Structure formats: C-alpha cells, structure tokens
Amino acid sequence: MEPKTVNLTIDNIPVAVPEGTTVLEAARSAGIKIPTLCFLKDVNEIGACRICVVEVKGARSLMASCVYPVAEGMEVFTNTPKVRHSRQLTLELILSNHRMDCLTCSRNAHCELRQLASDLGIDAVRYANDQLPPQMETTALHLIRDNSKCILCRRCTAMCRKIQQAGVIGPNDRGFATHIGCAFDRDLAEVDCVSCGQCIVACPTGALAEQDHTDMVMEALHDPTKHVVVGPAPSVRATLGECFGMPVGTNVEGKMVTALKRLGFDKVFDVDTAADFTIMEEGTEFIHRLQGDGPLPLITSCSPGWIRYCEQHAPQFLPNLSSCKSPQQMFGALVKSYYAEQAGVDPKDIYVVSIMPCTAKKYEVQREEQRMANGCMPVDVSLTTRELARMITQAGMMFDHLPDGEFDPMLGVSTGAATIFGASGGVMEAALRTVAEVLTGQELKSLDFTDVRGMEGVKEASYDIAGRTVKVCAASGLTNVKKVLDGLADGSLHYDFIEFMACPGGCVNGGGQPLHSSDTRSFTDLAGLRAKALYTQDAGQTYRKSHDNPVVKKVYAEYLGEPGSHKAHELLHCTYKEQKRYRTDD
Amino acid sequence: MPNVKTSVPYRGTPEQEARLREIIALHKGQPGSTMPVLQAAQDIFGYLPEEVQIMIAEGLDIPLSEVYGVVSFYTQFSLNPKGRYQISVCLGTACYVKGAGTILEAVQKKLGIGPGGITPDGKFSLDACRCIGACGLAPVMMINEDVYGRLTPDQIPGILDSYQ
C-alpha cells in the first residue's frame, strides 16, 4: 500500500510528503536545509543536540525536526528569531566545553562543528572556555581519540552498537562528567574493538581520527637504503578524488598512479593484482570444500574487521574461514618473495606500503600470524585513503591536473574481478567467475552475477554450477553479519559460500575513506556511487576473470606452482585463533 | 589502562552466580531488562564489579559498554561494596557553603579513597550525599547511623579513629 500523502507548509511553502516523513526531510524537499549535528540518518536519530529545532504552530516548545514527523495541516517555521537564537545559544554552549584548537586539529576544514559555527554566524562564545587540556587515548593501533573535542553527539556509539554490533564504546558517567569511553574506562586496545573505523567517519569533530602514519612513509621514501613499494586497494581509486573536490564516484586510478610515482615510490604496484591471487587461492579452496575437503560454508577472510569479530564473538565459525590471507597481506608477501627475487633486492630492504580504505588494515599488518618464513612482515605500513590524500596535498600536487599513469607491470596487471573486491558482493562475484569456469571447463556466457551486487545489507542467491546448486550470501556491516551467523547457528540458514565485510556496503564505505558531513552521508548513497565506479571499470576491462590475468598465470607457472600448492600455502595463507573478548585484571 | 574503578577483588560464590543466572534467565529478551537485573545483581553481590557486569552483558546479550554506561549513570549502583562503616558527607547547599568540601577532603586524606571508594580492608566506604535534612547542624557527616554536625576538618582523624 502506498503511504498516505501529508500536506503541510514550511516557511509558508506548501509541501506534500509521505506520512512518516520527518520535518527535516520534508524541508529538504522544499529546498530548505535545516542544520543538524547529532543526526545521522538510519544511524543516530535521537533529537539530542537541539540544533535542528524549528517552530511548529500550536506546539508548546521548539521541536527537533530530525525526529519530528509531519502531520496534516502542520505549519512549520525554520527561520524565525526564536529558532535562530535557540540554535546559536545551543551551539555556544556546546562550544563552551570544546577544545578549540581548530587550526592544528586533524579535522580542520572538514569539521562539521566548525562549519556549523560559521553557518549559524557564531562570532564569539560568551561563556568561559578555559582551553581544555587534550584527553588523548592512543592505545589502539588504528585510531586516536581526544575527548576534549567530543560533543557527546553519540554518532560514534550508535555506529558501533547499532550498525557494527561491536558496542565497545558508550557514554559513561553522568552530567558534566559524561564522556564517551569503553566499559570501566579501559583502553580501546584492551576491549573487543574490531578496528573498523566507522566511528571516525561518523564523528563530526576532531575527537576521532586514524593513527596517522604518513611520517613513517615519508621517512622511508627519503631513506636511500630502503626500496619502497606501494600498492593501493581496489576501492581507493573510486574514492581518492573526493579528497580533491571531485564528485563521488569518480574513478581516479590513472591520476592516483601518477601521484604515487611522483611521491617517489620505487615501484607502484596494484593490490588488485593480489586480489586476483586471492581469488585463485580462495576459489581453489572452495572447490576442495565442495568436494568434501573441509567445512561449508566457506567464509571469506579479506576483511580484518570481520576476522577480529569472528575470533572474539563467533569462534565456532573459525574453521569455516578461508585460510587465504587478505589481498593486502598477499600483496606484501608476493612483493617480499617473488618480486624481491625477480628484482634482486633483499626482502629485508623492501619497505611495503599499502593504501587502504580501511583502518583495521593498520591492525592487520602488525598481526604476528602474518609473518613470512623469511622473517619479514608482508606490509610495513598501511595508510588510509585520507592519509594518501594528505601526502599528495603536502607534496603540492594539483591532483586534478595530473596526467594518467600506469602501474608497474610486474605486479600491476589486474582484472575486473579484482576491481569489484571494493564493493560488497564483489569478492563473491569474482570467485564465482573463476569457480564456475574451472568446474565446468567452459567459458561463462555472462560474467555478471548481479544478485550479489547492490547495497542491501544481506544478499543471497543460488547458482547452478556444474550440475550442483551453490547457495551464496554476501553480508556487510557487522549487525548484518551477526544476523547471518545467528541463522547459521540455529539451522535456519544454509549456504555454501559467504562473503562477509565488516563495513556496511564493503570497502567503498570503509573507515579509512574520505570524510563527508552528516548531510552528505544521510542523503547521498556514497557507497552505491563509489561501487558503481568499480563496476563500470570492471565492465570495460580487458581481463575480467582472475584466472585470465597474465601476471597471475606467469607467477603460478614460474614461481608458485598450482593454486593451493605448498609454496602458495606458505606465502599466501594463515590461520586464526579464538581470542578473549573481555580482559579482566587477574 | 587496568580497571581502576573497583578496588575490591571479585569473590562471588557459586551460589551467588547461580542466583544471578536465574534472574538473567527470567528477564532475557524482554525490553528494559537491564535495570531490574542490575538491581538484583547488586542485591546479590552488594556491588557490581567487572566480573558481574560481564556475566550480565553475556547473559542478556548486550554490550558490556551499555551495562557499564547504565551502572555509571545511576548513583543507586555501586562499583565497590559498602564498608562496615559507611561514611556519607553531605554536599547539600547548606553544608556546602559551610565548608563540607573541606570535610570531604579531610576524610579522603585520612582514608586514601575518594567518593564511591572503599578502603582495601573493607572497613570504611565513602560517599558524598545530598541533603540529609540536618541543615541546622551544617556541615554534616554520617557514619552508619551516627550523625556528626558543625564539623571542622581537624575533628575528622579523631572521629575516624574511634571506629574499630
């Protein structure tokens, strides 16, 4: 049934919207942008900050438009002196308890609070602001928190609890003492945080930021004894342009490659190439499991946030995990073995940098089970998309003026299958392309497995492959992941192959991706537009199946042997163990 | 950082834990179950140390941070047990203007604990409380049922020493 249409006026403009629409959204349809601060659509809708208040004729007090539903005949006013004064006063009070070191803050020009102060015309704060001291929490490998810049909007905690199921942070204590923290105010490194970084992209201020590792990379680039190799993840090419003002969904692969070369990396390879190896290994593993060797469903292991969640919250599913290392780790492992040998460089002199959409990758690079037989860690530093943008800006490059460059070919040729790794369902689709052709021995008529595309949280499909029905599922966002896990545990769901991504929508929406205001995040399909850029690239690519990649063929023929070989296992696989979820002092 | 919120180690008995599990089973899956379970748990154990909050979080399948958030919000919940002698220093308006802050400070200095804390031997626990209705005697402190009025900081060590 179509929802009923409701007629109302906003600032005397007649508006007709479906029943259940909020005043905030109804106003947008009339071209009126009501300022917000704590609001983040579908994540945090609690009407707490009172910045979005409006006058409603007949109402006793000002109303929070983000949670106030429209009603027939309602008269709303968004720009009266009373409204303006209330918003300004609220913001001044918030600012009175905010450490304002805006010029040197990690958010600087991207801060929603600073923007709001400008939009609302705040030119002075009348209340005492005794420059609060910083309250730094730096124990986690992936993020830093400074509660002196926290405005208690709860966008981070809503993201952590509602969308990501981790729930490791929340408001502690009461009144003026209220602050965001972990249970018992333990350090973030001590609790079951999955490092996804979704709290960072949800935060409107500089209270949360990634651990910045650009200095380490700069130092390596200027160290003549180091051979510095870089590789960007599939999704980064679809998002990096946003940091330079390009429209969401612009593919900047060529400019990104040129920028990396100009930054001085000795080799610019592509993690997409490693993603093709992941498909060869994981596809082989899936075929073995279909033939009875190992438990089904096979569950992907590319997302380090999901891995951590599995280890701590769902250890009974550890045997289902693919033993494949993630593409990032396969990339580093191949650089410090195959490439080192080809180039005649000692692996210990190679410094591998990855560019990732992800903050959990910073945690993954330091995990001990990733260590190679030659003693090296595969990747030395993992940077987020945002950190790469910072390096490019600091280097004085006019990004939109850069010519297109090409990856160094030794580990820089990839396929459409690898490109779509960056979107939820992409790993699944890439694997199906290879598994179907290997099992049937015939070329697929269509390479598009569209049922597993799109931004829904849980997608499922069945395919007939070589006379067998293969049931697959792709879920993203840990709350959706948990739903599927619960269904597997109680026997209501049955799949053969599952792709889990910790972040909603997959890597295109990762915790290391470019920041946007809540207005953009609430009313633009960021993940969908970014994913579209990847699917468009895939459709036009020379090679669209991982097993067609000439580099993949060459490396297996000359170095690794068959997919799943002893050597491939030694370099490209690992196992994960159950980890304690809670830490007590005894 | 280690947990510095609770100074008394957890010493729950299997009987106490069984009672808590029963209470959790009774409330699991019902909306608004956190408060009654926490209240019952505090009755059972006398306080809500980390181990008890973990049992509740796992039992109700809610994040530990949510349990702790509720516990640290409401003054009715305590992260530490009460001592044999429960000290309450009134910080109501009348007592406050008559220098209750210096009384509280003197107690803290003598015992080495802050409000909400307990001495490691379990003898004294300290809380700051709101008006107890004895404003004429301000500043006022209670130790269990004993009321001490018109206090000065120098009286505090002697008063505390009288409790054995």
Interface residues (C-beta under 8 A of the other chain):
Chain A: T157 R161 A166 G167 V168 I169 G170 P171 N172 D173 R174 C182 A183 F184 D185 R186 D187 E190 V191 Y582 T584 D585 D586
Chain B: M1 P2 N3 V4 K5 T6 P9 E50 E51 Q53 I54 I62 P63 L64 S65 E66 V67 Y68 G69 S72 F73 Y74
